[in-house]
């Protein structure tokens, strides 16, 4: 594995950064990675509609979303604390608050731990303790298992590390029912099999960044054809799992129609990417980001169908 420069990442930046109160606030918000959390909430709220078979209590929705934001934000802040050495060397992460010096490492660590504690208590006191432990488990898995154990050691890091990103589905269900059902497990598995083919196209585009810092993402250690073939395999499993909700009786006709159509388009994009990889296309001609951008649309459409379906049964 390539050695990573361990010098203080903000040493030079701290001398040149003017820390206005507004800059500091924006920096701490950036530590939580709000754009990623938006995606997590997309998979939480629709599951609450499915669990309720209608409109859930709006206060409960707010409490669950706020708790989810705080918990995921804490995990992301702790991830930035642990990855600050490689973030300083990667083009796509070099503007993060710890790299620029707007936030000091000790501040980031304290901020992440505080969010972890507050989010757990918030979930336990305003939602239920099952949701609190699920959220804390997701945070601990992301920080301890993915960031500290898997990310720099195995090309399967995103496969198993993605479990943390699946947990909002279970949290959405448990917040309404104080339990976990097979419907929640199926949607958990949809996100589990969605995560690798969602992230690997992005990793293909920025694989030089990962290679520079010694992070063995699959596109770093395997040829494009191998990565694209894995994307196709995971995509097929994801689509088939997504359709299992209907025959098991958890949805009516609307969800499988939407999920089937969205899944068909996904599979077309995945197989097309594999075709371009087999043809030897590189760089912009590989067009790997087409699937990455569609993957975000796909999960939004499918989970929106999860929320709408109860009203059409």
C-alpha positions in Angstrom: 0.0 0.0 0.0 1.3 3.5 -0.8 2.5 5.5 2.1 0.5 8.6 2.9 2.2 11.9 3.9 1.4 12.3 7.6 2.4 16.0 7.9 -0.2 18.3 9.5 -2.6 18.9 6.8 -3.6 22.5 7.7 -0.2 23.7 8.7 0.2 26.0 5.7 -3.5 26.8 5.3 -4.0 28.0 8.8 -1.7 31.0 8.3 -3.6 32.3 5.3 -7.2 31.6 6.2 -9.4 34.5 7.6 -11.8 32.8 9.9 -15.0 34.9 10.0 -17.9 33.7 12.0 -19.8 32.9 8.8 -16.9 30.9 7.5 -16.7 28.9 10.7 -20.4 28.1 10.6 -20.3 27.0 7.0 -17.3 24.9 7.7 -18.9 23.0 10.6 -22.0 22.4 8.4 -19.7 21.1 5.6 -18.2 18.6 8.1 -21.6 16.9 8.2 -21.7 16.5 4.3 -25.2 17.8 3.9 -25.5 16.6 0.2 -24.9 13.0 1.2 -27.4 13.3 4.1 -30.1 14.5 1.7 -29.8 11.1 0.0 -30.1 9.3 3.3 -33.3 11.2 4.1 -34.7 10.2 0.7 -34.6 6.6 1.9 -35.9 7.3 5.4 -39.1 9.3 4.9 -40.8 7.2 2.2 -40.3 4.1 4.4 -42.2 5.9 7.1 -45.2 6.3 4.8 -45.0 2.6 3.9 -44.8 1.6 7.5 -47.8 3.8 8.4 -49.7 2.8 5.2 -50.5 6.5 4.9 -49.2 9.8 6.3 -47.1 9.4 9.4 -47.2 11.8 12.3 -45.5 14.9 11.0 -43.7 15.6 14.3 -42.3 12.0 14.2 -41.1 12.7 10.6 -39.4 15.9 11.8 -37.8 14.2 14.8 -36.6 11.2 12.8 -35.1 13.4 10.0 -33.4 15.7 12.6 -32.0 12.7 14.5 -30.9 11.1 11.2 -29.1 14.4 10.2 -27.3 14.7 13.5 -26.3 11.1 13.5 -25.0 10.9 9.9 -23.4 14.4 10.4 -21.5 13.1 13.4 -20.3 10.0 11.4 -19.2 12.2 8.5 -17.3 14.6 10.8 -15.5 11.7 12.4 -14.8 10.3 8.9 -13.2 13.6 7.9 -11.1 13.6 11.1 -9.7 10.2 10.4 -9.2 10.8 6.7 -7.7 14.3 7.0 -4.3 13.0 5.8 -5.5 11.6 2.5 -8.1 14.4 2.0 -5.2 16.8 1.8 -3.8 14.9 -1.1 -6.9 14.2 -3.2 -8.2 16.8 -5.6 -11.8 16.2 -4.8 -11.4 16.6 -1.1 -8.7 19.3 -0.8 -11.2 22.0 0.1 -12.6 20.3 3.1 -12.5 22.3 6.3 -9.8 20.3 8.0 -7.6 20.6 4.9 -8.0 24.4 4.6 -7.5 24.9 8.3 -10.9 26.6 8.9 -11.6 23.9 11.5 -8.9 22.3 13.7 -8.7 18.5 14.0 -9.5 18.6 17.8 -12.6 20.7 17.0 -13.7 18.3 14.4 -13.3 15.3 16.7 -15.2 17.0 19.5 -17.9 18.1 17.1 -18.4 14.5 15.7 -18.5 13.0 19.2 -21.0 15.6 20.4 -23.3 15.0 17.4 -23.1 11.2 18.1 -24.2 11.7 21.7 -26.9 14.3 21.0 -28.4 12.3 18.1 -28.6 9.1 20.2 -30.3 10.9 23.0 -32.6 12.8 20.6 -33.7 9.5 18.9 -34.2 7.8 22.3 -36.2 10.6 23.9 -38.3 11.8 20.9 -38.7 8.7 18.7 -37.8 5.4 20.4 -34.8 3.6 21.7 -34.7 1.0 18.9 -34.2 3.8 16.4 -31.6 5.3 18.6 -29.5 2.1 18.8 -29.9 1.5 15.0 -28.6 5.1 14.4 -25.7 4.7 16.8 -24.9 1.3 15.2 -24.8 2.9 11.8 -22.5 5.6 13.0 -20.2 3.2 14.7 -20.1 0.9 11.7 -19.2 3.8 9.3 -16.5 5.2 11.5 -15.0 2.0 13.1 -15.5 -0.6 10.4 -15.6 1.3 7.1 -13.3 4.3 7.7 -10.8 2.7 10.1 -10.8 -1.0 9.1 -11.9 -1.4 5.5 -11.4 1.7 3.4 -7.6 1.5 3.2 -7.3 -2.3 3.2 -9.7 -3.9 0.7 -11.2 -3.3 -2.7 -14.5 -4.5 -1.2 -14.6 -1.5 1.2 -17.6 0.2 -0.3 -19.5 -3.1 -0.5 -19.5 -3.8 3.3 -19.0 -0.2 4.3 -22.2 0.6 2.5 -24.2 -1.2 5.3 -24.1 2.1 7.3 -25.9 3.8 4.4 -28.6 1.2 4.5 -29.5 1.8 8.1 -31.8 4.8 7.5 -34.3 2.4 5.9 -34.5 0.4 9.1 -34.6 3.6 11.2 -37.5 4.9 9.1 -39.5 1.8 9.7 -38.6 1.4 13.4 -39.5 5.1 14.1 -43.1 4.3 13.1 -43.5 0.8 14.3 -40.8 0.4 17.0 -39.9 -2.8 15.2 -38.2 -4.1 12.0 -40.1 -6.1 9.4 -39.3 -8.0 6.2 -40.4 -5.0 4.2 -37.7 -2.9 5.8 -35.1 -5.7 5.3 -35.9 -5.9 1.6 -35.5 -2.1 1.2 -32.3 -2.3 3.3 -31.0 -4.9 0.7 -32.0 -2.7 -2.2 -29.7 0.0 -0.8 -27.0 -2.5 0.0 -26.9 -3.8 -3.6 -27.3 -0.2 -4.9 -24.3 1.2 -3.2 -21.5 -0.5 -5.1 -22.8 0.2 -8.6 -23.7 3.7 -7.4 -20.2 4.5 -6.1 -17.9 2.5 -8.4 -18.6 4.7 -11.5 -17.5 7.8 -9.5 -14.5 5.8 -8.3 -13.6 5.0 -11.9 -13.5 8.7 -12.7 -11.4 9.7 -9.7 -9.3 6.5 -9.5 -6.0 8.4 -9.9 -6.9 10.3 -6.7 -7.5 7.1 -4.8 -4.3 5.5 -6.2 -2.3 8.5 -5.1 -3.2 8.0 -1.5 -3.2 4.2 -1.5 -6.9 3.6 -1.1 -7.6 0.3 -3.0 -11.0 1.1 -4.4 -12.0 -1.6 -6.9 -11.3 0.6 -10.0 -7.8 1.2 -8.7 -6.9 -2.4 -8.5 -9.0 -3.9 -11.3 -9.5 -3.2 -15.0 -12.5 -1.2 -16.2 -14.1 -4.4 -17.6 -13.9 -6.1 -14.3 -15.5 -3.2 -12.5 -18.2 -2.8 -15.1 -19.0 -6.5 -14.9 -19.3 -6.3 -11.1 -21.6 -3.2 -11.6 -23.9 -5.3 -13.9 -24.0 -8.2 -11.4 -24.9 -6.0 -8.4 -27.4 -4.1 -10.6 -29.3 -7.2 -11.5 -29.5 -8.4 -7.9 -30.6 -4.9 -6.8 -33.5 -4.7 -9.3 -34.7 -8.2 -8.5 -34.6 -7.6 -4.8 -36.5 -4.3 -5.3 -39.4 -6.1 -7.0 -39.7 -8.6 -4.1 -41.9 -6.1 -2.1 -44.8 -6.7 -4.4 -45.2 -10.5 -4.4 -44.7 -10.5 -0.6 -47.7 -8.3 -0.3 -46.1 -5.1 1.0 -47.2 -2.9 -2.0 -49.9 -2.6 -4.5 -49.5 -2.2 -8.3 -47.9 1.2 -8.4 -44.6 0.4 -6.8 -43.6 -2.6 -9.0 -44.5 -0.7 -12.2 -42.3 2.3 -11.2 -39.5 0.1 -9.8 -39.6 -2.2 -12.8 -39.3 0.7 -15.3 -36.6 2.5 -13.3 -34.7 -0.8 -12.9 -34.9 -1.5 -16.6 -33.4 1.8 -17.4 -30.7 1.2 -14.8 -29.8 -2.2 -16.3 -29.6 -0.6 -19.8 -27.1 2.0 -18.5 -25.1 -0.7 -16.6 -24.8 -3.0 -19.7 -24.0 0.0 -21.9 -21.2 0.9 -19.5 -19.9 -2.7 -19.7 -20.0 -2.5 -23.5 -17.9 0.7 -23.6 -15.4 -0.8 -21.1 -15.1 -4.0 -23.3 -14.6 -1.8 -26.3 -11.6 -0.2 -24.6 -13.0 3.2 -24.1 -11.1 5.4 -21.6 -11.6 8.9 -20.1 -14.6 10.9 -21.3 -15.5 8.2 -23.8 -16.2 5.7 -21.0 -19.0 8.0 -19.8 -19.0 6.3 -16.4 -20.7 9.2 -14.7 -23.9 8.6 -16.7 -24.7 5.7 -14.4 -23.6 7.6 -11.3 -26.0 10.4 -12.0 -28.8 8.0 -12.9 -28.2 6.1 -9.7 -29.3 9.1 -7.7 -32.4 9.6 -9.8 -33.1 5.9 -9.5 -33.1 5.7 -5.8 -35.2 8.9 -5.5 -37.8 7.5 -8.0 -38.0 4.1 -6.4 -38.4 5.4 -2.8 -40.9 8.1 -4.0 -42.9 5.2 -5.3 -42.6 3.5 -1.9 -44.3 6.6 -0.4 -47.0 7.0 -3.0 -48.0 3.3 -3.2 -50.0 3.1 0.0 -52.4 5.8 -1.2 -53.2 3.8 -4.4 -54.0 0.4 -2.9 
